[in-house]
Structures are given as C-alpha cells and as structure tokens.
C-alpha cells in the first residue's frame, strides 16, 4: 500500500508556466537579450532556475540535445545577472496567473482521507517552493517541501526524494510513489528506485515521459489519485 506520495511542483501540482515565462522575459529584457515566446518555457523549465536562464539566453531553434550541451558555455556572470532581476520580480508576481491544475485539491483531500502522506520535490528555488505550496495548499500537511537549495543536488539526482522519504518512519521504497510531468521527473523516480507516474497535463509530451517506462501515465488528477491508491 502507498504510504508516501511525492510530487513535482511546476507542471504537476501547479500550472506556473506563464508566471515563470513573464519573469524570465523581464530578466532577459533587463540583461539585453531578446524575449522568448511563452511556449518556449514548456521545454526550458524543470531543471532549476539557473538552467532556465542558460537555456533562455541561447539562440532559439536549438534541439533539446543541442540546448543542454551548450548550457555550460553560458557565462556564470550572465546567469547571476539574470537571477538578480528574475528573483525579485518572480517573488512579487509568482501568483499572478499560477493555479492548481483541475482536481489537484480533491486529490490531496482523497490521499489525506486514506492516510497517505505527501511531500514536494521541486527544482524551483526553496523559498518560492515553500511559499507557493503553502499559498495554494496551506490546509494540507506536507511531510516535507523541498526545492533547489545551495549545496544540494537537483533532480534527477534522487537525494531530494530520499530526504523526503526519511521523514516517514519505517518506510520502504515499495511504499513510495513519485509523480511528475517531465523527463527529469521520470529519471528522478527511476534513480530513487520508487514507483514513478508521469502526468500528461504538464509541460512535456507523452512521448518524452513514455521513453522512461514509468509505472503509469495519467491524464487527470482523478486517475493519478487512483494510481497512487491502487497499491
């Protein structure tokens, strides 16, 4: 039986793409780079804000493989300058358009009613991760809310999942489900050795998620609830 459900945040619990895109475009504009169409951010987000900035300043039209190969070529000074504009802007505007996906609040109610604990494992920076979870889902008790933190590896490294698992006593890996919307999430679940579910309402395609052979792919929060409670 599932005892712990761990969720990605952006693209899984919350639709954050427009606010992330607007904040990144604000930073691009102030750093002298061209803005990106909001649709670009569905591929750029998910690997932490510093990789978001690296991808955003690179030329449009690169394949995902080319984009990620060229990340290291982006000067750290550029990334830091982008962050100096992005973070204050995003902190003020992160809830302008962001909303929970349909059925997510009902799902959390159902899991709570069945005694399933839950946590968040995000590549969003820690302060924003905590604030947004508490803002949108404050009535629920999360065992742990973790985002990108200084000195800690980001997903797909499994450490963030393992840190959340450590908060539930006598937990075995077969008792845990990890859910997310991207290839990074599918890799994270696999690396952690836990049952992994891909959600199809987020930022990436079915094909991208299916390539990692997750335990299930779901197209609604109700289906996700059933899959989590199934075992």
QUIVENUR-V880831 format. One record per run of one state. SS is the DSSP state (H for helix, E for strand, C for the rest). FROM is the first residue (numbers start at 1). LEN is the number of residues. Records with the same first field share a line. If there is no record, write none. Layout:
SS = FROM-LEN, FROM-LEN
//
This chain:
C = 1-3, 8-2, 11-3, 16-1, 31-7, 45-4, 58-6, 74-2, 94-5, 101-3, 114-3, 138-7, 149-10, 166-7, 181-2, 193-2, 200-6, 211-5, 219-2, 231-1
E = 4-4, 10-1, 14-2, 99-2, 117-9, 145-4, 176-5, 195-5, 216-3
H = 17-14, 38-7, 49-9, 64-10, 76-18, 104-10, 126-12, 159-7, 173-3, 183-10, 206-5, 221-10
//
